[in-house]
């Protein structure tokens, strides 16, 4: 009956899961943007969808699904879309309304992260002719937020590939310097481990004495304590125990670095 009476019905969580899977498995901009657009069109039953990636106001990439590419004349109009989500049915007639009509779009949402403005996700009308409800718009915002991060990573990956050959020579030069620095770090690391081990053992000796006498005070070995005295002594004992655990942690770190600390893992029914 869904196919007959609810042609535009979809499962928002299923759509978000599918988008997340695409973002986790694709790093190339064209594959990433193409699959995301196709998934949105298929799941939300839209006429079309496209991703436009900008750099300093110029279109550097465009992915489309079931629609024509933006013409060079339309590129200059994209800046009028602004930095807020636009929905044609919520707009008064004007430049932005006319631009969405030119782009054959119902919804335009900016793709941006905390680091950069990436471009726009532009969606066409629903095949059923129905309007986008508030739930649809909220889902689109969530998708755009995750999509923006995925595109940012894809752009960074593309830039890395582009400059890989140029960087190779610099890497070789830096490698020699890193080897020298690494040798120094190993020496410092060894000195650090020796210091931690020595400091841990030296701290444990006086702390054991402090814990012993404070514990005896708490147990009343030196006479009965008032309520306030008992509370203060217990706080001191608790602090001593925490310090002892911290010293044990430091010593365990030292043992790990020396390869003398082993974990006997066992299955546990959580």
Buried (B, 14 or more C-beta within 10 A) or exposed (E): EEEEEEEBEBEBEEBBEBBEEBBEEBBEBBBBBBBBBBBBBBBBBBBBBBBBBBEEEEBEBBBBBBBEEBEEEBBEBBEBBEEEBBBBEEBEEEEBBBBBEEBBBBBBBBBBBEEBBBBBBBBBBBBEEEBBEEEBBEBBEEBBEBBBBBBBBBBEBBEEEEEEEEEEEEEEEEEEEEEEEEEEEEEEEEEBBEEBBEBBEEBBEEBEEBBEBBBEBBEEEEEEBEEEEBEBBBEBBEEBBEBBEEBEEBBBBBBEBEEEEEEEEEEEEE
